[in-house]
Amino acid sequence: MGLRQRLSMLADVINRLTAAVGRAAAWCVLFITLVQVTVVLLRYALGLGSIWLQESIIYGYAALFMLAAAWTLQADRHVRVDIFYAEVAPRRQALVNAFGTVVFLFPFCIVLLWFSLPYVARSYAILERSRETSGLPLVFVLKSLIPLFAVLLTLQGLAQLIRSVLVLGGMRGDGAGR
């Protein structure tokens, strides 16, 4: 098996991992919706409030955003300046994707990972909890999503870079980044 095939297989494995994590994170939408409806019904029908339930909605949003970001990148649904991208040939798109990945995405992910690891480690060291008495005791777990976000984006960026390099090298003609 040649280098091209191995690189393509690596990109495929990363894409499958990203899609699986993204599909799992998508279930957070249902969770958020059901819990939000429950909070509203409890408050207005029974006059009850729950900080624990309200915080779980925030956790659900955080998990959705952090875990589905790489899937969004894979699906090519992230923000881009289309003036440089929309109407150009696949090789030019591959060049834009490779440039953006190396110059913007990777440095962002490295800096985020660099600063988030000590932040998360401190949170684990004290088993950080909610500031609210009846809040969720899992703030340290929530903060773990930050470096995981950086790792997932880095992996998906690597898959995108591999696809772009294959297109630029004339080894694939199916477009960049996917």
Secondary structure per residue as TSV (DSSP state, phi and psi in degrees):
chain	resnum	aa	ss	phi	psi
A	1	M	-	360.0	131.0
A	2	G	-	-82.7	170.4
A	3	L	H	-59.9	-42.1
A	4	R	H	-58.4	-45.0
A	5	Q	H	-66.4	-40.1
A	6	R	H	-65.3	-41.6
A	7	L	H	-63.4	-42.9
A	8	S	H	-63.4	-40.3
A	9	M	H	-65.5	-39.9
A	10	L	H	-61.6	-45.3
A	11	A	H	-61.6	-38.8
A	12	D	H	-64.6	-41.8
A	13	V	H	-63.4	-45.2
A	14	I	H	-61.6	-42.7
A	15	N	H	-61.5	-40.4
A	16	R	H	-66.3	-41.9
A	17	L	H	-61.5	-47.4
A	18	T	H	-59.4	-45.5
A	19	A	H	-64.9	-39.6
A	20	A	H	-64.8	-44.7
A	21	V	H	-64.6	-41.7
A	22	G	H	-63.5	-42.9
A	23	R	H	-65.3	-38.0
A	24	A	H	-65.4	-41.7
A	25	A	H	-65.9	-29.8
A	26	A	H	-60.9	-24.9
A	27	W	H	-65.3	-18.4
A	28	C	H	-61.3	-29.3
A	29	V	H	-61.4	-45.7
A	30	L	H	-63.8	-45.1
A	31	F	H	-58.0	-49.4
A	32	I	H	-58.8	-45.2
A	33	T	H	-63.3	-48.2
A	34	L	H	-64.1	-41.8
A	35	V	H	-69.1	-39.1
A	36	Q	H	-64.1	-41.9
A	37	V	H	-62.3	-41.4
A	38	T	H	-61.5	-44.5
A	39	V	H	-60.6	-44.4
A	40	V	H	-65.3	-45.3
A	41	L	H	-62.9	-43.2
A	42	L	H	-62.0	-41.9
A	43	R	H	-69.9	-49.2
A	44	Y	H	-89.6	-25.9
A	45	A	H	-90.9	-37.0
A	46	L	H	-116.0	-5.7
A	47	G	-	70.2	24.4
A	48	L	-	-108.6	147.6
A	49	G	-	-124.5	156.5
A	50	S	-	-144.9	110.3
A	51	I	H	-64.8	-38.5
A	52	W	H	-57.5	-46.8
A	53	L	H	-67.0	-41.1
A	54	Q	H	-63.7	-41.2
A	55	E	H	-67.7	-32.4
A	56	S	H	-65.7	-28.6
A	57	I	H	-66.2	-42.9
A	58	I	H	-62.5	-42.6
A	59	Y	H	-61.0	-41.8
A	60	G	H	-62.9	-44.0
A	61	Y	H	-61.4	-44.4
A	62	A	H	-61.5	-45.7
A	63	A	H	-63.1	-42.8
A	64	L	H	-59.5	-51.2
A	65	F	H	-64.8	-49.8
A	66	M	H	-69.3	-38.0
A	67	L	H	-85.2	-23.3
A	68	A	H	-96.0	-4.0
A	69	A	H	-62.6	-42.7
A	70	A	H	-66.1	-36.0
A	71	W	H	-65.0	-38.2
A	72	T	H	-62.6	-42.4
A	73	L	H	-63.0	-43.8
A	74	Q	H	-60.9	-40.5
A	75	A	T	-80.0	1.3
A	76	D	T	62.5	40.9
A	77	R	-	-111.8	13.8
A	78	H	S	-84.6	172.8
A	79	V	-	-76.3	134.4
A	80	R	-	-149.8	151.3
A	81	V	-	-84.1	101.9
A	82	D	G	-67.5	-11.9
A	83	I	G	-60.9	-29.8
A	84	F	G	-94.6	-2.9
A	85	Y	T	-130.2	-43.2
A	86	A	T	-60.3	-45.3
A	87	E	T	-105.9	22.7
A	88	V	S	-105.8	164.7
A	89	A	-	-67.6	159.0
A	90	P	H	-55.2	-35.5
A	91	R	H	-65.2	-40.4
A	92	R	H	-67.7	-39.6
A	93	Q	H	-61.4	-40.4
A	94	A	H	-62.7	-39.3
A	95	L	H	-64.4	-44.8
A	96	V	H	-62.4	-44.2
A	97	N	H	-62.4	-44.9
A	98	A	H	-63.3	-45.3
A	99	F	H	-61.4	-49.7
A	100	G	H	-62.0	-37.6
A	101	T	I	-67.3	-47.1
A	102	V	I	-73.8	-40.8
A	103	V	I	-86.5	-31.9
A	104	F	I	-113.2	-53.0
A	105	L	I	-67.5	-52.4
A	106	F	H	-60.6	-47.8
A	107	P	H	-60.5	-40.6
A	108	F	H	-58.6	-47.2
A	109	C	H	-66.1	-39.0
A	110	I	H	-64.2	-46.3
A	111	V	H	-64.2	-43.6
A	112	L	H	-61.4	-44.3
A	113	L	H	-64.6	-43.3
A	114	W	H	-58.2	-45.1
A	115	F	H	-84.2	-25.5
A	116	S	H	-81.4	-29.1
A	117	L	H	-61.6	-48.0
A	118	P	H	-64.8	-35.8
A	119	Y	H	-60.2	-46.5
A	120	V	H	-70.5	-39.1
A	121	A	H	-61.1	-41.0
A	122	R	H	-63.3	-39.2
A	123	S	H	-64.8	-40.8
A	124	Y	H	-68.1	-37.4
A	125	A	H	-59.5	-34.5
A	126	I	T	-105.5	5.0
A	127	L	T	47.4	57.4
A	128	E	-	-52.8	136.4
A	129	R	-	-120.5	175.2
A	130	S	-	-62.7	150.9
A	131	R	S	-73.9	-21.0
A	132	E	S	-81.1	139.9
A	133	T	T	-58.0	-43.3
A	134	S	T	-100.2	21.5
A	135	G	S	-82.7	178.6
A	136	L	-	-72.8	139.4
A	137	P	S	-89.8	23.4
A	138	L	-	-121.8	34.3
A	139	V	H	-60.5	-36.7
A	140	F	H	-62.0	-35.9
A	141	V	H	-69.9	-41.9
A	142	L	H	-58.8	-43.8
A	143	K	H	-66.1	-22.3
A	144	S	T	-63.3	-21.3
A	145	L	H	-66.0	-24.4
A	146	I	H	-65.7	-55.4
A	147	P	H	-66.9	-31.3
A	148	L	H	-62.6	-41.3
A	149	F	H	-55.5	-47.2
A	150	A	H	-64.3	-41.1
A	151	V	H	-66.6	-45.7
A	152	L	H	-62.9	-41.3
A	153	L	H	-65.6	-39.1
A	154	T	H	-63.1	-45.7
A	155	L	H	-60.9	-45.4
A	156	Q	H	-67.1	-35.5
A	157	G	H	-61.8	-39.2
A	158	L	H	-62.2	-44.3
A	159	A	H	-61.3	-42.4
A	160	Q	H	-64.4	-41.7
A	161	L	H	-64.2	-42.7
A	162	I	H	-59.2	-48.6
A	163	R	H	-60.3	-40.9
A	164	S	H	-64.9	-43.4
A	165	V	H	-64.0	-39.7
A	166	L	H	-62.8	-39.9
A	167	V	H	-67.1	-46.0
A	168	L	H	-63.2	-33.0
A	169	G	T	-82.9	4.3
A	170	G	T	72.5	19.1
A	171	M	S	-92.7	-15.7
A	172	R	-	-142.2	142.9
A	173	G	-	-117.3	20.4
A	174	D	S	-98.5	15.4
A	175	G	-	98.1	165.7
A	176	A	S	-98.2	155.0
A	177	G	-	80.6	-2.7
A	178	R	-	-120.1	360.0
